[in-house]
C-alpha cells in the first residue's frame, strides 16, 4: 500500500494527537517491515508530543507481525511475531524496524505484554547492570510505581538483591511489594530508607529532593544511576558528602546512547522469555483502542494510573 494510518501531532485534536494518513514506510536493507498490533505509551514520548510541531510522529515501542523480511536475509522471517522499538514513529499501522532493535516473541507472550517491554524493560535492565552482581546487595529504587520502576523492582529481586522502593502515595504500597520490594518508603524525604542502607545501587527515576536524599545513602563504592526526573530535573548535590562516601559513581543513563551501545535483540529476547516463564510481570494498567490515544496520553501525564498503557490497533 502507498499509504497507511499513523498517530501524528495535531494541535487541534484532543490531547494533541490524531490518527491520519501518512506515506507507507520503506524498509532498508537491514530492516523488517512490521504490521503493528499493539503499542505502549512512555511518559518521555508523550511529553515530547505535547510540544512538537504539527505532523510530528511520536512512538517508540511496538509489537506485531513481520510482513517483509530484511533484504539482507537475516533477522525474523515474514510471519514472525516480534516486538521492539524505533527512535520515533512506532504508533502506526506499519513500521520499518532495524533487525538489531527487535526480537521474536515466545508463543505464550501476548502482543500487549510485549509492547510494554522495549523502553521500560530495557531501561530497568541496563540500569541495574551498572550495579554489577546484585546478589545479597541492597538496592534502592525511587519512583517504583511507573513502568521502569515496576520492571526494576522485579529484576532486582530476581538478581538476589534486597530491594527498597519509594512511592508518593501510600495506596500503592501493596502493588510495589508485590512487584518485589522488601521495604517501601512513602515520601520524597528518604530519611527512613537509611534504616535499610547503605545501598550498593540506587536507581533514581524521580530527581529533585528524592535524589538529594538518595545520594547520602550510597555505600562506599556504590553507584547511583540517573534514569528519570518525574518530580524535578534539578537537584542540589553535596559534593563533599559524595567524597566522604568514597568511590561513589553517578551514572546518567541516556536511553538513545545506552540502547545503541550494543544490539538490543538479545536483551529483549531474554526479557520476553522471563515474561513467558511468568517470572516477570508487564504491569499493564490501561488497555484501549489507539483511537483513544489523546485521552490515554493525558491520563498518563496527569498520573491517573501506574504501570503501563497499551493501545491496540485492531
Secondary structure, DSSP 8 states (H G I E B T S, - for coil): --EEEEEEE-TTSGGGEEEEEEE-----TTEEEEEEEEEEE-HHHHHHHTTS-TT-----EEEEEEEE--TTS-S--TT-EEEEE-SS--SBSEEEEEGGGEEE--TTS-HHHHHTIIIIIHHHHHHHHTT---TT-EEEESSTTBHHHHHHHHHHHHTT-EEEEEES-GGGHHHHHHHT-SEEEESS-GGGGGGG--EEEEEESSBHHHHHHHHTTEEEEEEEEE---SSBS-----HHHHHHH-S-EEEE--HHHHHTTS-SHHHHHHHHHHHHTTSS---EEEEEEGGGHHHHHHHHHTT-S-BEEEEE--
